[in-house]
């Protein structure tokens, strides 16, 4: 729900009305086993891993600590929809759900780690 207010310069800005607004809670409550927490902790601290693996691990660890999707998105500077997607995938598939899946469309022209001629 948004309201509009004039900021003195003739411009109109949109602001969120805080009265009655509550963030949505995810139906996918994350509870981690000791082993899952250990694996995710290692992934989150591994600087040589691809960035997306580190962020996914941090998302799940923060979700397990009870943070909302909005709080996680703000802390990690990602969209709330991205957090929601990975929380759901982890809830349904656990650790294997965080891995890259097959993608549709044309394969990459250059394989990862490959070198271009020239």
C-alpha positions in Angstrom: 0.0 0.0 0.0 1.5 3.3 -1.0 0.7 6.9 -0.3 2.0 10.0 -2.1 3.5 13.1 -0.6 4.9 16.2 -2.0 8.5 16.9 -0.8 8.5 20.7 -1.2 10.2 20.8 -4.6 7.1 20.1 -6.5 8.0 16.4 -7.0 5.7 13.7 -5.8 7.4 10.7 -4.1 6.0 7.3 -3.3 6.3 6.2 0.4 5.2 3.0 2.0 2.6 3.4 4.7 3.9 1.8 7.8 0.5 1.6 9.6 -0.9 -1.8 9.2 1.9 -3.1 7.0 3.6 -6.4 8.1 6.1 -8.4 6.1 4.9 -11.8 4.9 6.3 -14.8 6.7 7.5 -17.7 4.6 5.7 -21.0 4.9 9.0 -22.7 4.4 10.6 -22.8 7.9 14.2 -24.0 7.7 15.5 -26.3 10.4 19.1 -27.5 9.8 20.8 -30.7 10.9 24.3 -30.4 12.4 25.8 -31.8 9.2 23.8 -29.3 7.0 24.8 -26.4 9.2 28.5 -27.5 8.9 28.4 -27.9 5.1 26.6 -24.5 4.6 29.0 -22.8 7.0 31.9 -24.1 4.9 30.3 -22.9 1.7 29.5 -19.5 3.1 33.2 -18.9 4.2 34.8 -20.3 1.1 36.3 -17.4 -0.8 37.3 -19.6 -3.8 33.7 -20.7 -4.5 31.6 -19.1 -7.1 29.8 -16.1 -5.5 26.3 -17.5 -6.1 27.2 -20.6 -4.0 28.4 -18.5 -1.1 25.2 -16.3 -1.2 22.9 -19.3 -1.4 24.6 -20.8 1.7 24.3 -17.5 3.6 20.6 -17.2 2.7 19.8 -20.6 4.1 21.9 -20.1 7.3 20.1 -16.8 7.9 16.7 -18.4 7.2 17.6 -21.1 9.7 18.4 -18.4 12.3 14.8 -17.2 11.9 15.2 -14.1 9.7 12.5 -13.2 7.2 13.0 -13.1 3.5 13.0 -9.3 3.5 15.7 -9.2 6.2 17.8 -11.7 4.4 17.4 -9.8 1.1 18.5 -6.6 2.7 21.5 -8.1 4.4 22.8 -9.8 1.3 21.7 -7.2 -1.2 19.6 -9.5 -3.3 15.9 -9.5 -4.2 13.3 -10.9 -1.8 12.0 -13.1 -4.7 15.5 -14.6 -5.0 15.6 -15.4 -1.3 12.1 -16.9 -1.5 13.1 -19.1 -4.4 16.2 -20.6 -2.7 14.5 -21.0 0.7 11.7 -23.0 -1.1 14.2 -25.1 -3.1 16.2 -25.9 0.1 13.1 -26.8 2.0 12.0 -29.2 -0.7 15.3 -30.7 -1.8 17.8 -29.9 1.0 21.5 -29.5 0.0 21.1 -30.9 -3.5 18.5 -28.2 -4.2 21.2 -25.5 -3.9 23.2 -26.9 -6.9 22.9 -25.6 -10.4 20.3 -27.4 -12.4 20.2 -27.8 -16.2 19.2 -24.7 -18.1 17.0 -24.4 -21.1 18.1 -22.8 -24.3 21.3 -22.7 -26.3 24.5 -24.0 -24.5 27.2 -21.6 -23.6 29.5 -20.7 -26.5 32.6 -20.9 -24.3 32.7 -23.5 -21.5 33.4 -22.2 -18.0 37.2 -22.0 -17.5 37.8 -22.4 -21.2 40.1 -20.0 -23.1 39.2 -18.1 -26.2 41.5 -18.5 -29.2 43.3 -15.4 -30.3 
